[in-house]
């Protein structure tokens, strides 16, 4: 079994090298979110909580990704790797199982781990963020993939940075520099990955648990738009959703683990299949489709650019 390798250091992702700055033609990558080991049993009020079902779903995902043609350029998991919060009794055990299962991804398909609220806590602390960095790598960083500039954000710092104001400032300074650098970088697309969506369906929707508050949301969306961000990929909602802001797309991807009911007036386990999203990147366009774990295609037709 391949050993899980920490992929980031000093905000540099080591899975994809500098030779990825050049556009060499269309490619695909995989986006998943919320494998969240332990949520299914918790939602079903089972005790003790196990996560056998989530492990089975991961195994289906990894088997499909490893045999996919063409080979995905990378596999990004947009947060809530496990269900236990920092300090919870089952945190270490769930993370050990996550690391063991995700280490089975073909080592030539780099794995990108994004932090979610369950990973660093709803009110993150220096300790909880350091724990994530030690286990999974940096909580925010950038990388190149086939001519596309990708930035990974710690969205929890926009949700509640009350215990880590300094760390939020550090991310903001880093992000401003990255967005500025991207403008003149010659990248074909500038893409963001994060856990909590800025909005679920429309940019001006009311504040709620699953989105980021409007007073932070709108200036950030304007900043991303000005920097030329084309697509923002998120998770957290455990349902598929998304929308656009002045032509900039935001994609909300359902869970690799426990999905939630489409009836948003109740918080209960959903009928839609756990799955992941296949993203096709062309020179001028990015398109994507969500597949349930049993329906992931073995061959991806990259198709034509949409002009
Ligand atoms: Fe989640």
Boltz pocket constraint, residues with backbone or C-beta under 6 A from the ligand:
constraints:
  - pocket:
      binder: B
      contacts: [[A, 34], [A, 36], [A, 79], [A, 80], [A, 116], [A, 118], [A, 236], [A, 237], [A, 238]]
      max_distance: 6.0
